[in-house]
Amino acid sequence: MRILGIDTSTAVASVALVEDGKLVLEETREAALESSSTNHANHAEILLPLIDRILKQAALSLSDVSAIAVSIGPGSFTGLRIGLSTVKGLAYGWNVVIVGVPTLLAIAARVVDWDGLICPFLDARKKEVYAALFSKKGERLERLTEDVVASPEEIVRSMRSHNGHERCLFIGDGTKVYGDLIKTALGEKCLFTPGDTYPSTASAVARLGEERLRLAQPDSLGPLTPVYLRASEAELKRGRREIA
């Protein structure tokens, strides 16, 4: 079973090919997020060339792929829309099965050298983070909380009620922004990693997608939508205009 995994939920876009649970190839590239002033190309410019590069390196076409697995959020609004719309276009055009994978679950699944609590911690801007809590024991990954968007202080307070004396590994770009806050609150109970040393999020998306397919749980193309957790800036502005 060959699964093409795609993630555009953060500033690092990634594409990976997994075959029967084993990572074959992966490519990552930093992208510009919405309202970013960097010189990086955006996800729309990056994604298709990354997919094409992976398939060419593997000497495959999309018709040789069993399914496409894509991260569906939470994360960058623009990145998620681009990722899912691109995948839907490919799926419609090539008649490929599609599987949507929660982003925070995939980020937790990237961790390969830690057993215990894992907290994906993504910078959501506006002084908030996307987070969830998981427990890992060997190959088993158990979700302990739902995905939330909240202030880092709220997340840390919630963590205190869950981890007791157990240490927790925080992973994601939010650790770079709020690492000092977490360390002050949790002390030696926390560890940090931005995730750079682990396989890409796309590789985890592909592996989780393969697990879903083996359980005969693909997604329907039409109803599959991104998980945002909060209203977009455009929606907020529209709401303010309607109130005025």
C-alpha positions as CSV (number, residue, x, y, z in Angstrom):
1,M,0.0,0.0,0.0
2,R,1.5,3.3,-1.1
3,I,0.2,6.5,0.6
4,L,1.2,10.0,-0.4
5,G,1.1,12.3,2.7
6,I,0.6,16.1,2.5
7,D,0.9,18.7,5.2
8,T,0.5,22.5,4.7
9,S,-0.8,23.4,8.2
10,T,2.3,25.3,9.2
11,A,5.1,27.3,7.7
12,V,6.9,24.1,6.8
13,A,5.1,22.4,3.9
14,S,5.9,18.7,3.5
15,V,5.1,15.8,1.2
16,A,6.0,12.2,2.0
17,L,5.6,8.8,0.4
18,V,5.0,5.8,2.8
19,E,4.8,2.2,1.6
20,D,3.4,-0.5,3.9
21,G,4.2,1.7,6.9
22,K,7.7,2.5,6.0
23,L,8.9,6.0,4.9
24,V,10.2,5.9,1.3
25,L,10.8,9.6,0.6
26,E,10.0,13.0,2.0
27,E,10.5,16.6,1.0
28,T,10.0,19.7,3.1
29,R,10.1,23.4,2.3
30,E,9.5,26.5,4.3
31,A,6.5,28.5,3.0
32,A,5.1,32.0,3.6
33,L,2.0,32.1,5.8
34,E,-0.9,34.6,5.5
35,S,0.2,38.2,6.3
36,S,3.8,37.1,6.3
37,S,6.4,39.5,5.1
38,T,9.0,36.9,4.3
39,N,10.4,36.2,0.9
40,H,9.4,32.5,0.9
41,A,7.0,31.2,-1.7
42,N,3.5,30.4,-0.5
43,H,2.0,27.0,-0.2
44,A,0.2,27.2,-3.6
45,E,3.6,27.7,-5.3
46,I,5.3,25.0,-3.3
47,L,2.9,22.1,-3.0
48,L,2.6,20.8,-6.6
49,P,6.3,20.9,-7.3
50,L,7.0,19.0,-4.1
51,I,4.4,16.3,-5.0
52,D,5.9,16.1,-8.5
53,R,9.4,15.7,-7.1
54,I,8.5,12.9,-4.8
55,L,6.7,11.0,-7.5
56,K,9.5,11.4,-10.0
57,Q,12.1,10.3,-7.4
58,A,10.0,7.2,-6.7
59,A,9.4,6.6,-10.5
60,L,5.6,6.7,-9.8
61,S,2.5,8.4,-11.0
62,L,-0.6,9.2,-9.0
63,S,-2.2,6.2,-10.5
64,D,0.3,4.1,-8.6
65,V,-0.7,5.6,-5.3
66,S,-3.2,3.8,-3.1
67,A,-4.4,7.0,-1.5
68,I,-3.6,10.6,-0.6
69,A,-3.6,11.5,3.1
70,V,-3.8,15.2,4.0
71,S,-3.6,17.2,7.3
72,I,-6.9,19.0,7.9
73,G,-6.0,21.2,10.8
74,P,-5.9,23.1,12.9
75,G,-3.2,25.3,11.5
76,S,-2.7,28.1,9.0
77,F,-6.1,29.0,7.4
78,T,-4.5,29.6,4.0
79,G,-2.2,26.6,4.1
80,L,-5.0,24.2,5.0
81,R,-7.3,25.6,2.3
82,I,-4.5,25.2,-0.3
83,G,-3.6,21.7,0.8
84,L,-7.1,20.3,0.9
85,S,-8.2,22.0,-2.4
86,T,-5.0,20.7,-4.1
87,V,-5.6,17.2,-2.8
88,K,-9.3,17.2,-3.8
89,G,-8.3,18.3,-7.4
90,L,-5.8,15.5,-7.7
91,A,-8.3,13.0,-6.2
92,Y,-11.0,14.0,-8.6
93,G,-8.7,14.1,-11.6
94,W,-7.0,10.7,-10.9
95,N,-9.8,8.9,-9.0
96,V,-7.6,8.5,-5.9
97,V,-8.9,7.8,-2.4
98,I,-8.4,10.5,0.1
99,V,-8.0,10.5,3.9
100,G,-8.1,13.5,6.2
101,V,-5.8,13.4,9.2
102,P,-6.0,15.8,12.2
103,T,-2.8,17.9,12.3
104,L,-2.1,17.7,16.0
105,L,-2.5,14.0,16.0
106,A,0.0,13.7,13.1
107,I,2.5,16.0,14.9
108,A,2.3,13.8,18.0
109,A,2.8,10.7,15.9
110,R,6.1,12.1,14.6
111,V,7.7,11.4,18.0
112,V,9.7,8.2,17.8
113,D,12.0,8.4,20.8
114,W,9.7,9.2,23.7
115,D,7.1,7.3,25.8
116,G,4.8,9.4,27.9
117,L,2.8,12.6,27.5
118,I,3.1,14.5,24.2
119,C,1.6,18.0,23.7
120,P,1.7,19.4,20.1
121,F,2.0,23.1,20.6
122,L,1.5,25.3,17.4
123,D,1.6,29.0,17.3
124,A,-1.8,30.2,16.3
125,R,-0.9,33.9,16.4
126,K,-3.0,36.5,18.3
127,K,-1.3,35.2,21.5
128,E,-2.9,31.8,21.2
129,V,-1.8,28.3,20.4
130,Y,-3.3,25.2,18.9
131,A,-2.8,22.3,21.3
132,A,-3.9,18.8,22.4
133,L,-2.6,16.1,24.8
134,F,-1.6,12.6,23.8
135,S,-0.1,9.6,25.6
136,K,2.4,7.4,23.8
137,K,3.5,3.9,24.8
138,G,5.5,2.1,22.2
139,E,3.6,2.2,19.0
140,R,0.3,3.1,20.7
141,L,-0.8,6.7,20.7
142,E,-3.8,7.7,22.7
143,R,-5.6,11.0,22.5
144,L,-6.3,12.5,26.0
145,T,-7.9,15.8,25.0
146,E,-9.6,17.3,22.0
147,D,-7.9,19.9,19.9
148,V,-8.2,23.5,21.3
149,V,-7.2,27.0,20.5
150,A,-6.4,29.0,23.6
151,S,-3.8,31.2,25.3
152,P,-0.6,29.4,26.2
153,E,-1.4,30.2,29.9
154,E,-4.7,28.3,29.6
155,I,-3.1,25.4,28.0
156,V,-0.4,25.2,30.7
157,R,-3.1,25.4,33.4
158,S,-4.9,22.6,31.8
159,M,-1.7,20.5,31.6
160,R,-1.3,20.7,35.3
161,S,-4.5,18.9,35.8
162,H,-3.5,16.1,33.4
163,N,0.1,15.3,33.9
164,G,0.5,15.1,37.7
165,H,4.1,14.0,38.2
166,E,4.6,12.8,34.6
167,R,6.8,14.7,32.3
168,C,5.5,16.0,29.0
169,L,7.2,16.6,25.6
170,F,6.0,19.8,23.9
171,I,6.5,19.7,20.2
172,G,5.9,22.4,17.5
173,D,6.7,25.9,16.6
174,G,4.9,27.3,19.6
175,T,7.7,26.0,21.8
176,K,10.0,28.6,20.3
177,V,7.6,31.4,21.2
178,Y,6.3,30.3,24.6
179,G,9.0,27.9,25.9
180,D,10.0,30.2,28.7
181,L,6.3,30.5,29.9
182,I,5.9,26.7,29.9
183,K,9.2,26.2,31.7
184,T,8.3,28.7,34.4
185,A,5.0,27.0,35.0
186,L,6.0,23.3,34.7
187,G,9.6,23.3,35.6
188,E,11.3,19.9,35.1
189,K,8.0,18.3,34.1
190,C,8.4,19.7,30.5
191,L,10.7,19.0,27.6
192,F,10.8,20.9,24.3
193,T,11.4,20.2,20.6
194,P,10.4,22.1,17.5
195,G,10.3,18.8,15.8
196,D,13.3,19.3,13.4
197,T,14.9,16.0,14.3
198,Y,11.8,13.9,13.6
199,P,10.3,12.7,10.3
200,S,8.1,15.3,8.6
201,T,4.5,15.8,9.5
202,A,3.6,14.6,6.1
203,S,5.2,11.2,6.8
204,A,3.1,10.9,10.0
205,V,0.0,12.0,8.0
206,A,0.7,9.2,5.5
207,R,1.2,6.5,8.1
208,L,-2.0,7.5,10.0
209,G,-3.8,7.6,6.6
210,E,-2.6,4.1,5.9
211,E,-4.0,2.9,9.3
212,R,-7.4,4.4,8.4
213,L,-7.4,2.7,5.0
214,R,-6.6,-0.7,6.5
215,L,-9.7,-0.2,8.6
216,A,-11.6,0.8,5.5
217,Q,-12.2,4.3,6.7
218,P,-11.5,6.7,3.7
219,D,-13.2,10.1,3.6
220,S,-15.8,11.3,1.1
221,L,-14.3,14.1,-1.0
222,G,-17.2,16.6,-0.9
223,P,-17.8,16.8,2.9
224,L,-14.1,16.9,3.9
225,T,-13.3,20.4,5.1
226,P,-10.5,22.0,7.1
227,V,-10.7,22.2,10.9
228,Y,-10.0,25.8,11.9
229,L,-11.2,25.9,15.6
230,R,-11.8,29.7,15.3
231,A,-13.2,32.2,12.8
232,S,-10.9,33.6,10.2
233,E,-10.0,37.3,10.1
234,A,-12.3,37.8,7.1
235,E,-15.2,36.3,9.0
236,L,-14.5,38.4,12.1
237,K,-14.4,41.6,10.0
238,R,-17.6,40.6,8.2
239,G,-19.2,40.1,11.6
240,R,-18.1,43.5,12.9
241,R,-19.5,45.1,9.8
242,E,-22.9,43.4,10.2
243,I,-23.0,44.5,13.9
244,A,-22.2,48.1,12.9
